[in-house]
């Protein structure tokens, strides 16, 4: 009788345990070399080993200041602007002349759909010097970008007009019915939040 109990115990308890152990062991080694791997995956199973002896972390110190060049580049890319290759130049020259780069881009969006609707071969996306007597043209985008930023600093920011596009509008485009101010403010908001 004891022999029958022992055989039953081996068959019903030990055999399934041994089979399960062998199944796990076979699957464990069939997924790859365990030594040195921290995670072994296939389409159905993930096996995790201990963490590596040293865990390296990357500190994130992205601030609004750091994000401005990225936001401007992404904005120009989204709207397929010919100014995209000059996004860093817009930011660096804006810093140099102490003008918000977002304002420079917002005006270009309002005036010419970021340079896509500017006069041909004029490189003037800002409507700068475009009036009934003629059109101010530049030889290339870098020349235009520096001239516009420098001019906005001198003629607008130094006179306290850059903080409010509605004040700026009275001099920049005096014939506007308010749509210029509305558009520039809307584009500025997009560029400052990064949501566009």
ZIHU-V688170 format. One record per run of one state. SS is the DSSP state (alpha for helix, beta for strand, coil for the rest). FROM is the first residue (numbers start at 1). LEN is the number of residues. If there is no record, write none. Layout:
BEGIN
SS&FROM&LEN + SS&FROM&LEN
END
This chain:
BEGIN
coil&1&1 + alpha&2&29 + coil&31&8 + beta&39&3 + coil&42&4 + beta&46&3 + coil&49&15 + alpha&64&15 + coil&79&5 + alpha&84&14 + coil&98&3 + alpha&101&12 + coil&113&17 + beta&130&2 + coil&132&2 + beta&134&2 + coil&136&5 + alpha&141&15 + coil&156&1 + alpha&157&3 + coil&160&5 + alpha&165&8 + coil&173&6 + alpha&179&15 + coil&194&3
END
